[in-house]
Amino acid sequence: MKKKSILLIPAIAMCLAMTGCGQKGDIENEKAYRQIGINNMTEGAYEDAIVAFDKALSLSGGQIRNIEYDICYRKIDAFTALGDTDSAKELCDYLIKYDKNVSVVYVLRGNLYLKGSDPELALKDFETAVAKDPDNVANYIAIYTGLSNAGFDVQAQEYVDKALKVEGSADDEQFVRSMAKLYYIRGEYDTAVSYLRTMDDPDDQSMYYMGNIHMDSGAYSEAIDDYSKAIELYEKSDESFMSPTDIKAMYRNRIIAKELIYDFTGASKLMEEYVEKYPDDAAAAREAVFLATRRAESEYTEESETQTQSESTTETSGTVDETSGTESAESSASDDSTDTSGTEGTGDGDIVENSVINLQ
């Protein structure tokens, strides 16, 4: 697979650099293959993802838009997940040759250098990325994450401090999302939420962040609503920019939130869907069995309680009828032995009063 992947890189780079690629662009099918690649990524089928991304790029018609860059970034992630950092770096190199001002590529390559234990080259790429796009908060976050995961906590914090100084516009949704994520990382949930709530029409990624914030603050019901909305938006969109890791976590976290409010029936149903979507998730498959057991116990308990309540209601109803019958008989006997004038209403009143007492 590695040789094939490397051979494909120059072809893709040439396709990006040309104005045509020899065919008319087909944006709808390009988006479709991109989504197939994303689905493959979430399932861990990285080689299949690369094939799908290549097919998507071949349908670009030589146009260079955000979607083509996004596909290339995802392909770099697929190479990285396969452990093929050489192919990933080579694709980064070709993208930089095509356009030296695309800061994101320097961040991606810098993180690859970190994985290859070459921090000096990594830091150089990070500095280049920030110099080329100093207001891109998403870059700072990606750099922070890479450095933090590699154990460079001091340098990671420096990039967080720089990000906090960025002044963006509330109308820039990318900036708003990034600032919300930044404050979420810092544990400042109220500030993170305040950013997200400025968005008139939040996307799937924004709702996912909101769900994470509510989860970490213990507001599990709100988190379920957020994740459900995020999933709805994601499944309706063919241009989502969520990462495969976040997509998988979005579905998984909703199940966890259901468990935390003891809704084992709901959690079990969602887990069944999750396992079908991610059949290679062994941990989820084991948990599905556990949840199915809890679901059965929960449904049995609910059924028993319902049956008990029904029996109790029936017994109470029988008591009322019996009492009413007794009172009616007594009233009837009284009517036979005394003047009935003005007493019928009193008798009925006694029945109603006694019936209420029995119901209580």
C-alpha positions as a Markdown table, in Angstrom:
| # | Residue | x | y | z |
|---|---|---|---|---|
| 1 | Met | 0.0 | 0.0 | 0.0 |
| 2 | Lys | 2.8 | 2.4 | 0.8 |
| 3 | Lys | 4.4 | 2.3 | -2.6 |
| 4 | Lys | 1.0 | 2.8 | -4.3 |
| 5 | Ser | 0.3 | 5.7 | -1.9 |
| 6 | Ile | 3.6 | 7.5 | -2.7 |
| 7 | Leu | 3.1 | 7.1 | -6.4 |
| 8 | Leu | -0.3 | 8.6 | -6.2 |
| 9 | Ile | 1.0 | 11.8 | -4.5 |
| 10 | Pro | 2.6 | 13.4 | -7.5 |
| 11 | Ala | -0.4 | 12.7 | -9.6 |
| 12 | Ile | -2.6 | 14.5 | -7.0 |
| 13 | Ala | -0.2 | 17.4 | -6.7 |
| 14 | Met | -0.2 | 17.8 | -10.5 |
| 15 | Cys | -4.0 | 17.6 | -10.5 |
| 16 | Leu | -4.1 | 20.5 | -8.0 |
| 17 | Ala | -1.6 | 22.5 | -9.9 |
| 18 | Met | -3.3 | 22.1 | -13.3 |
| 19 | Thr | -6.3 | 24.0 | -14.4 |
| 20 | Gly | -8.0 | 21.0 | -15.8 |
| 21 | Cys | -7.1 | 17.4 | -15.0 |
| 22 | Gly | -8.5 | 16.5 | -18.3 |
| 23 | Gln | -12.2 | 16.3 | -17.2 |
| 24 | Lys | -15.0 | 18.6 | -16.1 |
| 25 | Gly | -15.4 | 19.0 | -12.4 |
| 26 | Asp | -18.2 | 17.1 | -10.7 |
| 27 | Ile | -18.7 | 18.8 | -7.3 |
| 28 | Glu | -21.6 | 16.6 | -6.2 |
| 29 | Asn | -19.7 | 13.3 | -6.7 |
| 30 | Glu | -16.5 | 14.9 | -5.3 |
| 31 | Lys | -18.4 | 15.7 | -2.1 |
| 32 | Ala | -19.9 | 12.1 | -2.1 |
| 33 | Tyr | -16.4 | 10.5 | -2.4 |
| 34 | Arg | -15.1 | 12.9 | 0.3 |
| 35 | Gln | -17.9 | 11.7 | 2.6 |
| 36 | Ile | -17.1 | 8.1 | 1.8 |
| 37 | Gly | -13.5 | 8.8 | 2.8 |
| 38 | Ile | -14.6 | 10.4 | 6.0 |
| 39 | Asn | -16.8 | 7.5 | 6.9 |
| 40 | Asn | -13.9 | 5.1 | 6.2 |
| 41 | Met | -11.7 | 7.2 | 8.5 |
| 42 | Thr | -14.2 | 6.9 | 11.4 |
| 43 | Glu | -14.3 | 3.2 | 10.9 |
| 44 | Gly | -10.5 | 2.9 | 10.8 |
| 45 | Ala | -10.4 | 1.8 | 7.2 |
| 46 | Tyr | -7.6 | 4.3 | 6.3 |
| 47 | Glu | -6.5 | 2.7 | 3.1 |
| 48 | Asp | -10.0 | 2.7 | 1.7 |
| 49 | Ala | -10.3 | 6.4 | 2.9 |
| 50 | Ile | -7.2 | 7.3 | 0.8 |
| 51 | Val | -8.7 | 5.6 | -2.3 |
| 52 | Ala | -11.9 | 7.6 | -1.8 |
| 53 | Phe | -10.1 | 10.9 | -1.3 |
| 54 | Asp | -8.1 | 10.3 | -4.4 |
| 55 | Lys | -11.3 | 9.7 | -6.3 |
| 56 | Ala | -12.8 | 12.9 | -4.9 |
| 57 | Leu | -9.7 | 14.9 | -6.0 |
| 58 | Ser | -9.9 | 13.4 | -9.5 |
| 59 | Leu | -13.4 | 14.9 | -9.8 |
| 60 | Ser | -12.3 | 18.5 | -8.9 |
| 61 | Gly | -11.8 | 19.5 | -12.5 |
| 62 | Gly | -8.5 | 21.1 | -11.4 |
| 63 | Gln | -10.2 | 23.7 | -9.3 |
| 64 | Ile | -8.5 | 24.7 | -6.0 |
| 65 | Arg | -11.1 | 25.5 | -3.4 |
| 66 | Asn | -11.5 | 24.9 | 0.4 |
| 67 | Ile | -12.9 | 21.5 | -0.2 |
| 68 | Glu | -9.9 | 20.3 | -2.2 |
| 69 | Tyr | -7.6 | 21.5 | 0.5 |
| 70 | Asp | -9.8 | 19.8 | 3.1 |
| 71 | Ile | -9.6 | 16.5 | 1.2 |
| 72 | Cys | -5.8 | 16.7 | 1.1 |
| 73 | Tyr | -5.6 | 17.5 | 4.8 |
| 74 | Arg | -7.8 | 14.5 | 5.6 |
| 75 | Lys | -5.6 | 12.3 | 3.3 |
| 76 | Ile | -2.6 | 13.4 | 5.3 |
| 77 | Asp | -4.4 | 12.3 | 8.5 |
| 78 | Ala | -5.1 | 8.9 | 6.9 |
| 79 | Phe | -1.5 | 8.4 | 6.0 |
| 80 | Thr | -0.6 | 9.4 | 9.6 |
| 81 | Ala | -3.1 | 7.0 | 11.0 |
| 82 | Leu | -1.5 | 4.2 | 8.9 |
| 83 | Gly | 1.9 | 5.1 | 10.3 |
| 84 | Asp | 3.0 | 6.2 | 6.9 |
| 85 | Thr | 4.4 | 9.6 | 8.0 |
| 86 | Asp | 6.8 | 9.7 | 4.9 |
| 87 | Ser | 3.8 | 9.8 | 2.5 |
| 88 | Ala | 2.1 | 12.3 | 4.8 |
| 89 | Lys | 5.1 | 14.7 | 4.8 |
| 90 | Glu | 5.6 | 14.3 | 1.1 |
| 91 | Leu | 2.0 | 15.4 | 0.4 |
| 92 | Cys | 2.6 | 18.3 | 2.8 |
| 93 | Asp | 5.7 | 19.2 | 0.8 |
| 94 | Tyr | 3.8 | 19.2 | -2.5 |
| 95 | Leu | 1.0 | 21.4 | -1.1 |
| 96 | Ile | 3.6 | 23.9 | 0.2 |
| 97 | Lys | 5.3 | 24.0 | -3.2 |
| 98 | Tyr | 1.9 | 24.7 | -4.8 |
| 99 | Asp | 1.1 | 27.5 | -2.3 |
| 100 | Lys | 3.6 | 28.6 | 0.3 |
| 101 | Asn | 1.0 | 30.7 | 2.1 |
| 102 | Val | -1.3 | 27.9 | 3.2 |
| 103 | Ser | -0.5 | 28.0 | 7.0 |
| 104 | Val | -2.4 | 24.9 | 7.9 |
| 105 | Val | 0.0 | 22.7 | 6.0 |
| 106 | Tyr | 2.9 | 23.9 | 8.0 |
| 107 | Val | 1.0 | 23.0 | 11.2 |
| 108 | Leu | 0.3 | 19.5 | 9.8 |
| 109 | Arg | 3.9 | 19.0 | 8.8 |
| 110 | Gly | 5.1 | 20.3 | 12.1 |
| 111 | Asn | 3.1 | 17.8 | 14.0 |
| 112 | Leu | 4.5 | 15.1 | 11.7 |
| 113 | Tyr | 8.0 | 16.2 | 12.7 |
| 114 | Leu | 7.0 | 15.9 | 16.3 |
| 115 | Lys | 5.9 | 12.3 | 15.7 |
| 116 | Gly | 9.3 | 11.7 | 14.1 |
| 117 | Ser | 11.1 | 13.1 | 17.1 |
| 118 | Asp | 12.3 | 16.1 | 15.3 |
| 119 | Pro | 11.1 | 19.0 | 17.5 |
| 120 | Glu | 13.4 | 21.6 | 16.0 |
| 121 | Leu | 11.9 | 21.3 | 12.5 |
| 122 | Ala | 8.4 | 21.1 | 14.1 |
| 123 | Leu | 8.9 | 24.4 | 16.0 |
| 124 | Lys | 10.2 | 26.0 | 12.8 |
| 125 | Asp | 7.1 | 25.0 | 10.9 |
| 126 | Phe | 4.9 | 26.2 | 13.7 |
| 127 | Glu | 6.6 | 29.6 | 13.7 |
| 128 | Thr | 6.1 | 29.8 | 10.0 |
| 129 | Ala | 2.4 | 28.9 | 10.2 |
| 130 | Val | 1.8 | 31.7 | 12.8 |
| 131 | Ala | 3.9 | 34.2 | 10.9 |
| 132 | Lys | 1.8 | 33.5 | 7.7 |
| 133 | Asp | -1.6 | 33.6 | 9.5 |
| 134 | Pro | -1.3 | 35.2 | 12.9 |
| 135 | Asp | -5.0 | 35.5 | 13.5 |
| 136 | Asn | -5.8 | 31.8 | 12.8 |
| 137 | Val | -6.8 | 30.6 | 16.3 |
| 138 | Ala | -7.5 | 27.0 | 14.9 |
| 139 | Asn | -3.8 | 26.8 | 14.1 |
| 140 | Tyr | -2.8 | 27.8 | 17.6 |
| 141 | Ile | -5.0 | 25.1 | 19.0 |
| 142 | Ala | -3.6 | 22.4 | 16.7 |
| 143 | Ile | -0.1 | 23.5 | 17.6 |
| 144 | Tyr | -0.9 | 23.4 | 21.3 |
| 145 | Thr | -2.5 | 19.9 | 21.0 |
| 146 | Gly | 0.5 | 18.6 | 19.1 |
| 147 | Leu | 3.1 | 20.0 | 21.5 |
| 148 | Ser | 1.1 | 19.0 | 24.6 |
| 149 | Asn | 0.7 | 15.4 | 23.4 |
| 150 | Ala | 4.5 | 15.3 | 22.7 |
| 151 | Gly | 5.3 | 16.5 | 26.2 |
| 152 | Phe | 6.3 | 20.1 | 25.4 |
| 153 | Asp | 3.9 | 21.7 | 27.8 |
| 154 | Val | 5.8 | 25.0 | 28.2 |
| 155 | Gln | 5.9 | 25.6 | 24.5 |
| 156 | Ala | 2.3 | 24.5 | 24.2 |
| 157 | Gln | 1.2 | 27.0 | 26.7 |
| 158 | Glu | 3.0 | 29.8 | 24.8 |
| 159 | Tyr | 0.8 | 29.2 | 21.8 |
| 160 | Val | -2.3 | 29.3 | 24.0 |
| 161 | Asp | -1.2 | 32.7 | 25.3 |
| 162 | Lys | -0.7 | 33.9 | 21.8 |
| 163 | Ala | -4.1 | 32.7 | 20.7 |
| 164 | Leu | -5.8 | 34.6 | 23.5 |
| 165 | Lys | -4.4 | 37.8 | 22.1 |
| 166 | Val | -6.1 | 37.4 | 18.7 |
| 167 | Glu | -8.8 | 39.9 | 18.1 |
| 168 | Gly | -11.4 | 38.5 | 15.7 |
| 169 | Ser | -14.9 | 39.4 | 14.6 |
| 170 | Ala | -18.1 | 37.9 | 16.1 |
| 171 | Asp | -19.4 | 37.5 | 12.6 |
| 172 | Asp | -16.5 | 35.1 | 11.7 |
| 173 | Glu | -17.9 | 31.7 | 12.7 |
| 174 | Gln | -14.5 | 30.0 | 12.3 |
| 175 | Phe | -13.0 | 32.5 | 14.8 |
| 176 | Val | -16.0 | 32.0 | 17.2 |
| 177 | Arg | -15.8 | 28.2 | 17.1 |
| 178 | Ser | -12.0 | 28.3 | 17.6 |
| 179 | Met | -12.2 | 30.7 | 20.6 |
| 180 | Ala | -14.9 | 28.5 | 22.1 |
| 181 | Lys | -12.7 | 25.4 | 21.7 |
| 182 | Leu | -9.7 | 27.4 | 23.2 |
| 183 | Tyr | -11.6 | 28.3 | 26.3 |
| 184 | Tyr | -13.0 | 24.8 | 26.6 |
| 185 | Ile | -9.5 | 23.5 | 26.6 |
| 186 | Arg | -8.7 | 26.0 | 29.3 |
| 187 | Gly | -11.6 | 24.8 | 31.4 |
| 188 | Glu | -13.4 | 28.2 | 31.2 |
| 189 | Tyr | -16.7 | 26.8 | 30.2 |
| 190 | Asp | -18.8 | 29.9 | 30.7 |
| 191 | Thr | -16.7 | 31.9 | 28.4 |
| 192 | Ala | -16.7 | 29.1 | 25.8 |
| 193 | Val | -20.5 | 28.9 | 25.9 |
| 194 | Ser | -20.8 | 32.7 | 25.6 |
| 195 | Tyr | -18.9 | 32.5 | 22.3 |
| 196 | Leu | -21.0 | 29.7 | 20.9 |
| 197 | Arg | -24.2 | 31.5 | 21.8 |
| 198 | Thr | -23.3 | 34.4 | 19.6 |
| 199 | Met | -23.8 | 32.2 | 16.6 |
| 200 | Asp | -27.1 | 32.6 | 14.8 |
| 201 | Asp | -27.0 | 29.3 | 13.0 |
| 202 | Pro | -24.5 | 27.0 | 14.8 |
| 203 | Asp | -23.1 | 24.1 | 12.8 |
| 204 | Asp | -22.5 | 20.5 | 13.8 |
| 205 | Gln | -19.0 | 21.2 | 15.2 |
| 206 | Ser | -20.3 | 24.1 | 17.3 |
| 207 | Met | -23.1 | 21.9 | 18.8 |
| 208 | Tyr | -20.6 | 19.2 | 19.4 |
| 209 | Tyr | -18.4 | 21.6 | 21.4 |
| 210 | Met | -21.5 | 22.7 | 23.3 |
| 211 | Gly | -22.3 | 19.1 | 24.1 |
| 212 | Asn | -18.8 | 18.6 | 25.5 |
| 213 | Ile | -19.0 | 21.6 | 27.7 |
| 214 | His | -22.4 | 20.5 | 29.1 |
| 215 | Met | -20.9 | 17.0 | 29.7 |
| 216 | Asp | -17.9 | 18.2 | 31.6 |
| 217 | Ser | -20.1 | 20.5 | 33.7 |
| 218 | Gly | -22.5 | 17.7 | 34.6 |
| 219 | Ala | -25.5 | 18.9 | 32.6 |
| 220 | Tyr | -26.1 | 15.6 | 30.9 |
| 221 | Ser | -29.6 | 16.1 | 29.6 |
| 222 | Glu | -28.5 | 19.4 | 27.9 |
| 223 | Ala | -25.5 | 17.5 | 26.5 |
| 224 | Ile | -27.8 | 14.9 | 25.0 |
| 225 | Asp | -29.8 | 17.6 | 23.2 |
| 226 | Asp | -26.6 | 19.2 | 21.9 |
| 227 | Tyr | -25.1 | 16.0 | 20.6 |
| 228 | Ser | -28.5 | 15.0 | 19.0 |
| 229 | Lys | -28.6 | 18.4 | 17.2 |
| 230 | Ala | -25.0 | 18.1 | 16.2 |
| 231 | Ile | -25.6 | 14.6 | 14.7 |
| 232 | Glu | -28.7 | 15.8 | 12.9 |
| 233 | Leu | -26.7 | 18.7 | 11.3 |
| 234 | Tyr | -23.8 | 16.4 | 10.5 |
| 235 | Glu | -26.0 | 13.8 | 8.8 |
| 236 | Lys | -27.8 | 16.4 | 6.7 |
| 237 | Ser | -24.5 | 18.1 | 5.6 |
| 238 | Asp | -22.2 | 17.1 | 2.8 |
| 239 | Glu | -19.6 | 19.7 | 3.7 |
| 240 | Ser | -19.0 | 19.0 | 7.4 |
| 241 | Phe | -15.5 | 19.9 | 8.5 |
| 242 | Met | -15.5 | 17.8 | 11.7 |
| 243 | Ser | -12.6 | 15.4 | 12.1 |
| 244 | Pro | -13.3 | 11.7 | 12.1 |
| 245 | Thr | -12.2 | 11.6 | 15.8 |
| 246 | Asp | -14.8 | 14.2 | 16.7 |
| 247 | Ile | -17.5 | 12.5 | 14.6 |
| 248 | Lys | -17.0 | 9.2 | 16.4 |
| 249 | Ala | -16.9 | 10.9 | 19.8 |
| 250 | Met | -20.1 | 12.8 | 19.1 |
| 251 | Tyr | -22.1 | 9.5 | 18.7 |
| 252 | Arg | -20.3 | 7.9 | 21.6 |
| 253 | Asn | -20.6 | 10.8 | 24.0 |
| 254 | Arg | -24.4 | 10.9 | 23.5 |
| 255 | Ile | -24.6 | 7.3 | 24.7 |
| 256 | Ile | -22.4 | 8.0 | 27.7 |
| 257 | Ala | -24.7 | 10.9 | 28.6 |
| 258 | Lys | -27.7 | 8.6 | 28.4 |
| 259 | Glu | -26.0 | 6.2 | 30.8 |
| 260 | Leu | -25.2 | 9.0 | 33.2 |
| 261 | Ile | -28.9 | 9.9 | 33.6 |
| 262 | Tyr | -29.7 | 6.2 | 34.0 |
| 263 | Asp | -31.6 | 5.9 | 30.7 |
| 264 | Phe | -30.3 | 2.5 | 29.9 |
| 265 | Thr | -33.0 | 1.7 | 27.4 |
| 266 | Gly | -32.2 | 4.8 | 25.4 |
| 267 | Ala | -28.4 | 4.2 | 25.7 |
| 268 | Ser | -28.8 | 0.5 | 24.6 |
| 269 | Lys | -30.8 | 1.5 | 21.5 |
| 270 | Leu | -28.2 | 4.1 | 20.6 |
| 271 | Met | -25.4 | 1.6 | 21.2 |
| 272 | Glu | -26.9 | -0.9 | 18.8 |
| 273 | Glu | -26.8 | 1.8 | 16.1 |
| 274 | Tyr | -23.3 | 2.8 | 17.1 |
| 275 | Val | -22.0 | -0.8 | 16.9 |
| 276 | Glu | -23.6 | -1.2 | 13.5 |
| 277 | Lys | -21.8 | 2.0 | 12.4 |
| 278 | Tyr | -18.5 | 1.1 | 14.0 |
| 279 | Pro | -18.3 | -2.7 | 14.0 |
| 280 | Asp | -14.6 | -2.8 | 14.8 |
| 281 | Asp | -15.0 | -1.0 | 18.1 |
| 282 | Ala | -14.5 | -4.0 | 20.4 |
| 283 | Ala | -15.0 | -1.9 | 23.6 |
| 284 | Ala | -18.3 | -0.7 | 22.3 |
| 285 | Ala | -19.4 | -4.2 | 21.4 |
| 286 | Arg | -18.7 | -5.4 | 25.0 |
| 287 | Glu | -20.6 | -2.4 | 26.4 |
| 288 | Ala | -23.5 | -3.1 | 24.1 |
| 289 | Val | -23.9 | -6.5 | 25.9 |
| 290 | Phe | -23.8 | -4.8 | 29.3 |
| 291 | Leu | -26.3 | -2.1 | 28.2 |
| 292 | Ala | -28.7 | -4.8 | 26.8 |
| 293 | Thr | -28.7 | -6.5 | 30.2 |
| 294 | Arg | -29.3 | -3.2 | 32.0 |
| 295 | Arg | -32.0 | -2.4 | 29.5 |
| 296 | Ala | -33.8 | -5.7 | 30.1 |
| 297 | Glu | -33.6 | -5.2 | 33.9 |
| 298 | Ser | -34.9 | -1.6 | 33.5 |
| 299 | Glu | -37.8 | -2.7 | 31.3 |
| 300 | Tyr | -38.6 | -5.6 | 33.6 |
| 301 | Thr | -38.7 | -3.2 | 36.6 |
| 302 | Glu | -40.9 | -0.7 | 34.8 |
| 303 | Glu | -43.3 | -3.5 | 33.7 |
| 304 | Ser | -43.4 | -4.8 | 37.3 |
| 305 | Glu | -44.1 | -1.4 | 38.7 |
| 306 | Thr | -46.8 | -0.8 | 36.1 |
| 307 | Gln | -48.4 | -4.2 | 36.9 |
| 308 | Thr | -48.3 | -3.4 | 40.7 |
| 309 | Gln | -49.9 | 0.0 | 40.1 |
| 310 | Ser | -52.6 | -1.6 | 38.0 |
| 311 | Glu | -53.4 | -4.2 | 40.6 |
| 312 | Ser | -53.5 | -1.5 | 43.3 |
| 313 | Thr | -55.9 | 0.6 | 41.2 |
| 314 | Thr | -58.1 | -2.5 | 40.7 |
| 315 | Glu | -58.2 | -3.3 | 44.4 |
| 316 | Thr | -59.0 | 0.3 | 45.3 |
| 317 | Ser | -61.8 | 0.4 | 42.6 |
| 318 | Gly | -63.3 | -2.8 | 44.1 |
| 319 | Thr | -63.3 | -1.3 | 47.6 |
| 320 | Val | -65.1 | 1.8 | 46.3 |
| 321 | Asp | -67.7 | -0.3 | 44.6 |
| 322 | Glu | -68.3 | -2.4 | 47.7 |
| 323 | Thr | -68.6 | 0.5 | 50.0 |
| 324 | Ser | -70.9 | 2.3 | 47.6 |
| 325 | Gly | -73.0 | -0.8 | 47.4 |
| 326 | Thr | -73.2 | -1.0 | 51.2 |
| 327 | Glu | -74.1 | 2.6 | 51.6 |
| 328 | Ser | -76.8 | 2.2 | 48.9 |
| 329 | Ala | -78.3 | -0.7 | 50.7 |
| 330 | Glu | -78.3 | 1.2 | 54.0 |
| 331 | Ser | -79.9 | 4.2 | 52.3 |
| 332 | Ser | -82.5 | 2.0 | 50.7 |
| 333 | Ala | -83.4 | 0.4 | 54.0 |
| 334 | Ser | -83.7 | 3.8 | 55.6 |
| 335 | Asp | -85.9 | 4.9 | 52.8 |
| 336 | Asp | -88.2 | 2.0 | 53.4 |
| 337 | Ser | -88.7 | 2.7 | 57.1 |
| 338 | Thr | -88.9 | 6.5 | 57.1 |
| 339 | Asp | -90.3 | 9.4 | 55.2 |
| 340 | Thr | -88.2 | 9.8 | 52.1 |
| 341 | Ser | -89.0 | 13.5 | 51.7 |
| 342 | Gly | -85.7 | 15.4 | 51.5 |
| 343 | Thr | -83.5 | 12.5 | 52.4 |
| 344 | Glu | -82.5 | 11.2 | 48.9 |
| 345 | Gly | -80.0 | 14.0 | 48.4 |
| 346 | Thr | -78.4 | 13.3 | 51.7 |
| 347 | Gly | -78.0 | 9.6 | 51.0 |
| 348 | Asp | -76.3 | 10.3 | 47.7 |
| 349 | Gly | -74.1 | 12.8 | 49.4 |
| 350 | Asp | -73.0 | 10.2 | 51.9 |
| 351 | Ile | -72.1 | 7.8 | 49.1 |
| 352 | Val | -69.9 | 10.4 | 47.4 |
| 353 | Glu | -68.2 | 11.4 | 50.6 |
| 354 | Asn | -67.4 | 7.8 | 51.7 |
| 355 | Ser | -66.2 | 7.0 | 48.1 |
| 356 | Val | -63.7 | 9.9 | 48.3 |
| 357 | Ile | -62.4 | 8.7 | 51.6 |
| 358 | Asn | -61.9 | 5.2 | 50.2 |
| 359 | Leu | -60.0 | 6.5 | 47.2 |
| 360 | Gln | -57.7 | 8.5 | 49.5 |
